[in-house]
Amino acid sequence: MEAFARNLRAKREGKGYSVTSVASSLGINEEQYNELETGRTDPSVNTLKRLSEILHTTVPDLISDRPVQELISHKAAGQFSAESLNDIDKDTYIKILENQLRLLLAEKKGV
């Protein structure tokens, strides 16, 4: 999840938030947060969801190599399909869908 670690740091710094403040908002210590931001630890679904709330962004924007809108911006309304994407974009699209599914399942289970 190299993209996640890179995006997380960029989003945090872009908002002007300190490591301490984001870690505190997550309910973890700075060392645990640094593990997320350096890519040594993968986030749980709940952590992704919470980070998206704290940083005022979306889960796909946290995990994607490219902004979601960039993946589909060249498509006319109603013309987007996964088959129209190149291999890299397909992988990103699949990751976005998998994470959205995990979030929905977690919400359904009350996790």
Secondary structure per residue as TSV (DSSP state, phi and psi in degrees):
chain	resnum	aa	ss	phi	psi
A	1	M	-	360.0	51.0
A	2	E	H	-59.5	-42.0
A	3	A	H	-61.2	-41.0
A	4	F	H	-59.4	-50.5
A	5	A	H	-59.6	-44.6
A	6	R	H	-64.4	-45.7
A	7	N	H	-66.2	-39.5
A	8	L	H	-59.4	-49.3
A	9	R	H	-62.7	-44.8
A	10	A	H	-62.1	-43.4
A	11	K	H	-64.7	-44.1
A	12	R	H	-61.3	-49.8
A	13	E	H	-65.0	-37.5
A	14	G	H	-61.8	-31.8
A	15	K	H	-85.6	-10.1
A	16	G	T	78.0	19.3
A	17	Y	-	-86.9	145.2
A	18	S	-	-86.2	160.3
A	19	V	H	-57.0	-42.9
A	20	T	H	-59.1	-44.6
A	21	S	H	-69.1	-40.1
A	22	V	H	-69.7	-43.2
A	23	A	H	-58.9	-44.5
A	24	S	H	-62.2	-42.2
A	25	S	H	-63.5	-30.8
A	26	L	H	-81.2	-17.1
A	27	G	T	81.0	27.6
A	28	I	S	-126.8	168.9
A	29	N	-	-87.3	169.8
A	30	E	H	-62.0	-36.4
A	31	E	H	-62.8	-44.6
A	32	Q	H	-63.4	-40.1
A	33	Y	H	-64.4	-43.9
A	34	N	H	-59.0	-32.7
A	35	E	H	-64.1	-35.1
A	36	L	H	-69.1	-46.5
A	37	E	H	-72.5	-20.6
A	38	T	T	-98.4	-2.7
A	39	G	T	81.5	12.3
A	40	R	S	-80.7	-17.9
A	41	T	S	-133.3	135.7
A	42	D	-	-85.5	141.1
A	43	P	-	-76.8	150.3
A	44	S	-	-76.6	168.6
A	45	V	H	-60.3	-43.1
A	46	N	H	-63.6	-38.9
A	47	T	H	-65.3	-42.5
A	48	L	H	-59.0	-45.4
A	49	K	H	-63.1	-45.3
A	50	R	H	-65.3	-42.2
A	51	L	H	-61.7	-40.0
A	52	S	H	-62.8	-35.8
A	53	E	H	-69.8	-46.8
A	54	I	H	-61.3	-42.5
A	55	L	T	-93.2	3.9
A	56	H	T	53.9	54.0
A	57	T	S	-141.4	-166.4
A	58	T	-	-117.0	158.7
A	59	V	H	-60.0	-46.7
A	60	P	H	-57.6	-37.8
A	61	D	H	-69.0	-24.9
A	62	L	H	-76.4	-33.2
A	63	I	H	-103.0	-13.0
A	64	S	-	-85.3	147.6
A	65	D	S	-71.0	-25.5
A	66	R	S	-135.9	150.2
A	67	P	-	-56.4	140.4
A	68	V	H	-55.9	-42.7
A	69	Q	H	-61.9	-31.2
A	70	E	H	-66.6	-30.5
A	71	L	H	-65.7	-32.6
A	72	I	H	-117.3	1.0
A	73	S	T	-63.1	-27.5
A	74	H	T	-86.1	4.0
A	75	K	S	-100.3	138.2
A	76	A	-	-70.0	154.9
A	77	A	T	-53.7	131.0
A	78	G	T	80.8	-1.2
A	79	Q	-	-103.4	-2.7
A	80	F	-	-73.8	135.3
A	81	S	-	-151.2	150.2
A	82	A	G	-59.2	-32.2
A	83	E	G	-65.4	-21.7
A	84	S	G	-82.6	-3.8
A	85	L	S	-90.3	153.6
A	86	N	-	-76.5	173.6
A	87	D	H	-60.3	-41.6
A	88	I	H	-64.6	-45.0
A	89	D	H	-66.3	-34.4
A	90	K	H	-62.4	-43.5
A	91	D	H	-60.2	-43.5
A	92	T	H	-63.9	-44.1
A	93	Y	H	-61.0	-42.0
A	94	I	H	-63.3	-43.2
A	95	K	H	-60.4	-41.8
A	96	I	H	-62.4	-47.2
A	97	L	H	-63.5	-42.0
A	98	E	H	-61.0	-43.4
A	99	N	H	-69.8	-36.9
A	100	Q	H	-63.1	-40.8
A	101	L	H	-63.7	-44.6
A	102	R	H	-58.2	-43.2
A	103	L	H	-62.2	-45.2
A	104	L	H	-63.6	-41.4
A	105	L	H	-66.0	-40.4
A	106	A	H	-63.4	-42.0
A	107	E	H	-63.9	-41.2
A	108	K	H	-63.7	-37.4
A	109	K	H	-81.7	-9.9
A	110	G	T	77.6	26.5
A	111	V	-	-84.0	360.0
